[in-house]
């Protein structure tokens, strides 16, 4: 069951609350941000699980709501300083709402992949159906999912400022790229190499491309084509591959 907000003026999904505020169908002044955060933390405690991506996006949305509410509370002589700035803030809320929904959709898709994998059963010995010998026993080496999430979050944060500035001056329709296409591009970058820096795959990429790259890297690890390695905490993450296997893939 998803997270539901319960306030005096609204009761329902968090996504719907954000939509109503962005469309000005609900007064931000009537919303208790502290109450929303309190309920969300109680929800996480009850579920006893932490989705790092969705949780960080929720906190970002809450911070945006606080900023909008703060503007509403300014004296009237200050509120007419820049009408375009208020419009920009509301556009930022709408953009973050779309990002929030995107991350939720990705998380759901990953859960579906896991569920589909658990629902597949083979007759006889499963090893008989294996056509390739796994290159690595430990797919992600000594790197934890938390390490990957931190590195991923750092990449997003480093590009957020540039992304906001670009959106401020003009709205650009981003060219969407599929996970399979990005996976093929990464394979080409790995040809003839024993390893490559994870950050190198994210150079000059926008937010949508970073998400796609992250999923493509996880898929390559699942397919035993790479192993993810990190020498120390918060150190750089390296993708290592077997050169002989790479030659087979490119034939």
Secondary structure as GFF3:
##gff-version 3
##sequence-region A 1 251
A	DSSP	beta_strand	4	6	.	.	.	ID=ss1
A	DSSP	beta_strand	11	13	.	.	.	ID=ss2
A	DSSP	alpha_helix	14	22	.	.	.	ID=ss3
A	DSSP	three_ten_helix	28	30	.	.	.	ID=ss4
A	DSSP	alpha_helix	33	47	.	.	.	ID=ss5
A	DSSP	alpha_helix	52	72	.	.	.	ID=ss6
A	DSSP	alpha_helix	76	79	.	.	.	ID=ss7
A	DSSP	alpha_helix	83	118	.	.	.	ID=ss8
A	DSSP	three_ten_helix	126	129	.	.	.	ID=ss9
A	DSSP	alpha_helix	145	169	.	.	.	ID=ss10
A	DSSP	alpha_helix	179	190	.	.	.	ID=ss11
A	DSSP	beta_strand	195	197	.	.	.	ID=ss12
A	DSSP	three_ten_helix	199	202	.	.	.	ID=ss13
A	DSSP	alpha_helix	207	222	.	.	.	ID=ss14
A	DSSP	beta_strand	227	230	.	.	.	ID=ss15
A	DSSP	beta_strand	237	240	.	.	.	ID=ss16
A	DSSP	alpha_helix	243	250	.	.	.	ID=ss17
###
